[in-house]
Amino acid sequence: MSLKLDKAFFEQLILKADESPRKRSHYNLHQDLNEPVQRLAIALKKGTYVRPHHHPKSNKWELMLALSGSVMYVVFNDAGTILEKLTLSPGETLSGIETRPNTWHTVYPLTDHAIILEVKEGPYTPSAKSDFAHWAPEEGSEHSAEFQTWLSSALPGEQYAQTVTL
């Protein structure tokens, strides 16, 4: 039987994100973490914090498509300076992006809820501590809300001015 990414599927994923302390939820479309292509639908609730990160292995590209709502996709250089901010929305000028390996990036919802489809080469490998940006607060940190506020209004060329050592 085929899985349908329809309104009912989206509503269930959003409900789980609403109930999650992280304000997001995901559903693996692949059956096994060792599959050569990893596919997952991710619901993001406004206010979720996805710490900037990269995938340093040469085969760890990532394709992201907006399925519902709108998200801001942000690209940084190694020092944390914003290089690009791109709005992804289904049916609009830009609805998806493929990220090359070793690209520092994050995403956050612009609408109350958004759903993205993420496709990447498998097998699944857990993120190492070094995969997360040292210049951005850890998830759950008391400084993550400050970073999110800065990020929402920051422009390309700007860098987060830390008020404390992270």
C-alpha positions as CSV (number, residue, x, y, z in Angstrom):
1,M,0.0,0.0,0.0
2,S,1.2,3.5,-0.8
3,L,1.7,6.2,1.8
4,K,-0.2,9.4,0.9
5,L,1.3,12.7,1.9
6,D,-2.2,14.3,2.1
7,K,-4.1,16.7,4.4
8,A,-4.8,13.9,7.0
9,F,-1.1,12.9,7.1
10,F,-0.1,16.6,7.5
11,E,-2.6,17.2,10.3
12,Q,-1.3,14.2,12.2
13,L,2.3,15.3,11.8
14,I,1.4,18.9,12.9
15,L,-0.5,17.5,15.9
16,K,2.6,15.6,17.0
17,A,4.7,18.8,16.6
18,D,2.2,20.7,18.7
19,E,2.6,18.1,21.4
20,S,6.4,18.0,21.3
21,P,8.6,20.1,23.6
22,R,10.9,20.5,20.6
23,K,8.0,21.9,18.5
24,R,8.7,19.5,15.7
25,S,8.0,16.0,14.6
26,H,9.1,13.7,11.8
27,Y,8.0,10.6,10.0
28,N,10.4,8.4,8.3
29,L,9.2,7.3,4.9
30,H,12.1,4.8,4.6
31,Q,11.6,1.5,6.4
32,D,15.2,1.1,7.7
33,L,18.0,3.4,8.8
34,N,20.4,1.5,6.6
35,E,18.5,2.2,3.3
36,P,20.6,4.0,0.7
37,V,18.1,6.9,0.5
38,Q,16.7,8.4,3.7
39,R,13.3,10.2,3.3
40,L,11.4,12.0,6.0
41,A,8.6,14.4,6.4
42,I,9.2,17.0,9.2
43,A,6.6,19.2,10.8
44,L,7.9,22.4,12.3
45,K,5.9,24.6,14.6
46,K,6.8,28.3,14.9
47,G,9.4,28.7,17.7
48,T,11.2,25.4,17.0
49,Y,15.0,25.8,17.1
50,V,17.1,23.7,14.7
51,R,20.7,24.5,15.6
52,P,22.9,25.4,12.6
53,H,24.8,22.4,11.5
54,H,26.5,20.8,8.6
55,H,27.1,17.3,7.2
56,P,30.8,17.0,6.6
57,K,31.0,13.7,4.8
58,S,31.3,14.0,1.0
59,N,28.2,12.0,0.3
60,K,25.9,13.8,2.8
61,W,24.0,16.1,0.4
62,E,20.5,17.0,1.5
63,L,17.4,17.9,-0.6
64,M,14.7,19.9,1.2
65,L,11.3,20.6,-0.3
66,A,8.5,22.7,1.3
67,L,5.3,20.7,1.3
68,S,3.1,23.0,3.4
69,G,3.5,26.5,4.9
70,S,6.7,28.4,4.5
71,V,10.2,28.0,6.0
72,M,13.3,30.2,6.0
73,Y,16.4,28.3,4.9
74,V,19.6,30.0,6.1
75,V,23.2,29.3,4.9
76,F,26.3,30.4,6.9
77,N,30.0,30.4,6.3
78,D,32.4,28.6,8.7
79,A,32.5,31.6,11.1
80,G,28.7,32.0,11.3
81,T,28.2,34.9,8.9
82,I,24.9,34.6,7.0
83,L,25.5,34.0,3.3
84,E,21.9,33.5,2.2
85,K,18.4,33.5,3.5
86,L,15.9,31.8,1.2
87,T,12.1,31.4,1.7
88,L,10.8,28.0,0.7
89,S,7.1,27.7,0.0
90,P,5.2,25.1,-2.1
91,G,4.1,26.5,-5.4
92,E,6.1,29.7,-5.1
93,T,9.3,31.0,-6.7
94,L,11.4,28.6,-4.6
95,S,10.0,25.5,-3.1
96,G,13.1,23.4,-2.5
97,I,16.9,23.4,-2.3
98,E,19.6,20.9,-2.4
99,T,22.4,21.5,0.1
100,R,25.9,20.4,-0.7
101,P,28.0,18.5,1.9
102,N,29.8,20.6,4.5
103,T,27.3,23.6,4.1
104,W,26.4,25.2,7.4
105,H,22.6,25.7,7.5
106,T,19.4,25.9,9.5
107,V,15.7,26.2,8.9
108,Y,12.8,27.7,10.7
109,P,9.1,28.1,10.0
110,L,7.8,31.4,8.9
111,T,4.1,30.3,9.2
112,D,2.5,28.8,12.4
113,H,3.3,25.4,11.0
114,A,5.3,24.1,8.0
115,I,6.1,20.7,6.7
116,I,9.2,19.9,4.7
117,L,10.4,16.7,3.0
118,E,14.0,15.9,3.5
119,V,15.8,13.4,1.2
120,K,19.4,12.5,1.8
121,E,21.8,9.7,1.1
122,G,21.8,6.8,3.6
123,P,22.5,5.0,5.6
124,Y,21.6,7.2,8.6
125,T,24.5,8.4,10.7
126,P,23.9,10.2,14.0
127,S,25.3,13.7,14.2
128,A,28.5,14.2,16.0
129,K,29.0,17.2,18.3
130,S,31.3,18.7,15.7
131,D,28.5,18.7,13.2
132,F,26.8,21.5,15.1
133,A,27.9,25.1,14.9
134,H,30.1,26.2,17.8
135,W,29.0,29.8,17.2
136,A,25.3,29.0,17.8
137,P,23.7,28.0,21.1
138,E,22.9,24.4,21.8
139,E,19.3,23.2,21.5
140,G,17.5,23.8,24.8
141,S,20.1,26.4,25.9
142,E,18.9,29.6,27.6
143,H,20.5,31.5,24.7
144,S,18.7,29.7,21.9
145,A,15.7,32.1,22.0
146,E,18.0,35.1,21.7
147,F,19.7,33.5,18.7
148,Q,16.4,32.8,17.1
149,T,15.3,36.4,17.5
150,W,18.5,37.6,16.0
151,L,18.3,35.2,13.1
152,S,14.7,36.2,12.2
153,S,15.8,39.8,11.5
154,A,19.5,39.3,10.5
155,L,20.5,39.9,6.9
156,P,23.2,38.3,4.8
157,G,26.6,39.5,5.8
158,E,25.7,39.7,9.5
159,Q,27.1,37.5,12.2
160,Y,25.6,36.6,15.6
161,A,27.2,38.8,18.3
162,Q,27.3,36.6,21.3
163,T,26.7,38.3,24.6
164,V,28.1,35.3,26.4
165,T,30.5,32.6,25.6
166,L,28.6,29.6,24.2
